């Protein structure tokens, strides 16, 4: 019997979609819609909140519905999908979306993981277990991505509410000399884990913090029985993942649609 080959675009993309679905359904501040292989997440706070469309495939009918919905609401939004094809890019541009950056899908076989990096005495990777730690986690994320702390706390509310469910999601902060300077998340579903939301404050980069947070998540995923880890990153972070053994698996479309403040009023 011939074994079916898994499509890395689908597996990597669906894990990202499932992760955002978890965020949306865990938070009272987010609305969630699903149509076919695409989902839309929108903030109840309207245009100033976080709005996303994510999916797998190129069904024009599915994502056209969500694009037009956000446009009618006069909301800016971010688009993630895989596979990345010239036809898809032409379609997104025709809808008025602009390419934000390249986004790479990677994967790692946990059978190959050996934790080798040891942090220096002034660095600590700590799991988030309290409200105070969660605020620190969100503060790093808000600073790196130029978001308000209020909106960041609101968007990730589901993480805070589910800190007592470590079999699904784990949050980590990296501390240097007692100061919180990095944040990251691990989302686990069945035997696949995803490394998401990694961020390090600008003044503390190139000190090995991103690698330490990545290896910490791999260690936890392996201990939880996961077999594979997926991730998505910008080209600037690709070397961090590849140095730890991740392989370039697929490419994502990362586009944005921006509404001017004049149109929001």
Secondary structure as UniProt FT lines:
FT   HELIX           8..26
FT   TURN            28..29
FT   STRAND          30..35
FT   TURN            36..37
FT   STRAND          38..43
FT   TURN            44..45
FT   HELIX           46..48
FT   STRAND          52..56
FT   HELIX           60..72
FT   TURN            73..74
FT   STRAND          77..82
FT   HELIX           86..94
FT   TURN            95..96
FT   STRAND          98..109
FT   HELIX           110..112
FT   TURN            121..122
FT   STRAND          123..127
FT   HELIX           131..144
FT   TURN            145..146
FT   HELIX           149..155
FT   HELIX           157..161
FT   TURN            162..164
FT   TURN            166..168
FT   STRAND          169..176
FT   TURN            177..178
FT   STRAND          179..189
FT   TURN            190..191
FT   STRAND          192..200
FT   HELIX           202..204
FT   HELIX           209..223
FT   TURN            224..225
FT   STRAND          228..233
FT   HELIX           235..237
FT   HELIX           238..243
FT   TURN            244..245
FT   STRAND          247..257
FT   HELIX           261..264
//
